[in-house]
Amino acid sequence: MSARAAFALVCGAAALWCALAAAPPLLEHAGHGAAAGWSRLPLALVCHQKPQRSFLLAERPMALCARCSGIAAGFLAGSLLVLGLSVARPGRAPAFPPRQLLLIGVLPMGLQWGLTAAWISKSLDGAALRAGTGALFGFVLAFYFLPAVAEMAGDLTRPRRAPQRGEAIDAVPTA
């Protein structure tokens, strides 16, 4: 699988994740309560889904809280940008950005959570701020996740030579 195909797959999965977050309130609004309940289950594995911390869609809470919604939307946007860059620059594999960029992505979210959790500032507990700091983190995360996916996709398609008799399997270099 090429890196670009792997990127497209990740973008599709991220878009599906975002759509899955929006599906339950829309299903409930359409009168499909059981389907809405079932569609919340996969997201409950990664999100607390507290209604008071979630955005409303069709006057019902989404299946992800505001922070997780922001992370998902930011990751989708970052993934699409990485995919676009890979199309614009064929033949150039994306490189991992410096670690400081990851710190820039996670620090605002951590500070907002920490200050709110410590009851220092309740004014920092708005849904828009939680979603915004989550979106920044998700966006930055894509620039680390997709190069790793490209590297794994390359490892899966790279031909390997069989180990020789008596040679340890992990000692076999890749071509």
Secondary structure, 3 states (H helix, E strand, C coil): CCHHHHHHHHHHHHHHHHHHHHHHHHHHHCCCHHHHHHHHHHHHCCCCCCHHHCCEECCEECCCCHHHHHHHHHHHHHHHHHHHHHHHCCCCCCCCCCHHHHHHHHHHHHHHHHHHHCCCCHHHCCHHHHHHHHHHHHHHHHHHHHHHHHHHHHHHHCCECCCCCCCCHHHCCEC
